[in-house]
Amino acid sequence: MSEFTYAASGVDIDAGERAVTLMRAAVERTNRPEVVGGLGGFAGLFALDTARYRAPLLASSTDGVGTKIALARQLDRHDTVGIDLVAMVVDDLVACGAEPLFLQDYVACGKVVPERIAAIVTGIAAGCTLAGAALVGGETAEHGDLMDADEYDLAATAVGVVEADGVLGPERVTEGDVVVAMASSGFHSNGYSLVRRVVSAAGLDLLATPAGLDRPLGEELLEPTRIYALDCLALVAGHGVENVHAFAHITGGGLAGNTARIVPDGLEAVLDRGTWALPAAVALMERHGVPREESERAFNCGVGMVAAVSPSIADAVVAQLSAAGVPAWVAGTVGQRTGATAARLEGTYR
């Protein structure tokens, strides 16, 4: 008679415990003073210092990485997708002005390979450090009956805090506001179903360097998402909500689609393509059949975050971001709506 064990059924508890041991140091480096306890508890504890706030609102965001993970698996590189995961949730939080406080992750996999799980979570911890958030816990679930041994998926939830009278959004945006664009670091974590289809249909070699790129295509496509949270919060701290009115995180739906989310009724944001160059990797997708209209909906086309600010501080905002290592420029303005959409692109890329 065969022996019935959890490991024989596809769940290796010992491997899971080894993964925790390998990731422990990276996770602990993300701790903030408010974190209570450490790894191993049934819940993450965070002591919110309510004395710091007049009327605090908690903000939360949940997201994943999507099919960029398929490329990570194909290239057997797993140390960057964790940064993507953090970026997707914390940069949504900061869009309303919230400071990211802590994050919890969920890793589902077909088989726990401790070194691979540790690489993933070490990337998550690196992203949390970049965002100033604590990684207070998570879950690694082994689902051999649902996923192949090398398959995995990621999700996370982050929680932040913002003063009730400091919430950013379209309610603050006014006619005459300037739209400052912040450069993306690549495709970030959107449009990869389309990217992978192009790569497959065109027979592109992920290990080769296509014309126009300065590194192998696989490295370009796995470049982790830029995390803007602390730089955006520094803008608010330096110029106040009376001048920094809204942020739009450019994710699925593209630049115009996401910018439209911070524009109030009756107004429109007009963005000038001539203020920046279309990234070479996007141009590569277009050379292999992606129409311009589709690339501007599926990809960020070089802009990962935008800020709507008072015109009097636009130059200072650009200078502050650039000094912090975030390339930024004035990309457009907000004015009376002349068409059916709240945001549109005009002109041609440099």
C-alpha positions, 0 to 999 in steps of 0.5 A: 500500500502506498504511503499517504503524505502531504508531500506525496500529495504535492505540498512540501511543508519543509520546503515552505519553511526553508523558503521562509528562512531564506527570505527572513532577512530581506523581509525584516529589513523592510520593518518600520518602527510601527511594526509589532512582532515579526514573521511567524504570527497569524497576522501582521500587526502595525501600530498606527500612531493616530496622534500624528494625524488630525483625521486619518483615512486608511487607503488600500489597494490590491493588484498583481503582476499579470503575464509578465510572470510568464516572461520571468519563468521563460527566462528563469529570472525571478528577482524583479517581479516582486518589485513590479508587484509592490509598484502596482499597489503602492503607486495606486495608493499615492495617487490619492495622496496616501503614504504606503504603510505596509503590504502583504503578499500572496504567492501561489505556485505549483511547487515550492522551490525555496530559492525561487520563492526567496528570490521573488519575496526578496524582490518584494522586500526591495520594492517595499524599501523603495516605497517606504512600506513594511512587508508585514506578512504574506502567504505562500501556497503550493497548489500542485493540483492546479498549477504546473511545478514551475508556475506561480502567480503573485498578488498583494494588498497594501494599506496607506494613510492620508489626512481627510483634507489631504486627499488628492484627485479630480476635485482639486484639478482646475483649468490652467493646471499643468500636467507633469509627466514622469518617465516610466522604466519600461512597460511596467506591468501592463500590456504583456499579453500583447507583448508576448503575442508579438514576441511569439508571432515575430519570432523575436529572440529574448536573448538577442538585442534588437535594433534600437535597444541597447540590451537583450530584449528579455532584459528590457521586458523584465525591467522592473516598474519604477516606484514613484510613491516617495517622490510623489509624497515629497512633492506634496510635502514640499508644495502642499495640496493647494498646489499639487492637485492629483496624480494618475498612475499610468497602468492598463488603459494607457496614458490618456485613459488614466490621465482622464481619471483625474480630470473633472467634468467640463475640463480636458487634459491635452498632452503633447507627444512632442515633449518626449520620445516614444521608447524604443521597445514600444517602437519595436512592438509597432514595427511588428504590427501593433497599431499606434492607437493600440499601443497608446491604449495598452502601453504607457508609452514612456510615462508611468505617472503624471501630476496635475499641479499649479502652473506656478510650481511646474518648473520646481516640480520638474526640477525636484523630480529630476534631482531625485532621479525621476526624469520629468517634464511638462507634458500638457495643460488642463483646459476647457473640454472641446471633445468627448474625452477628458484627456487626449494626446496630440502632435507627434513623438520626438 
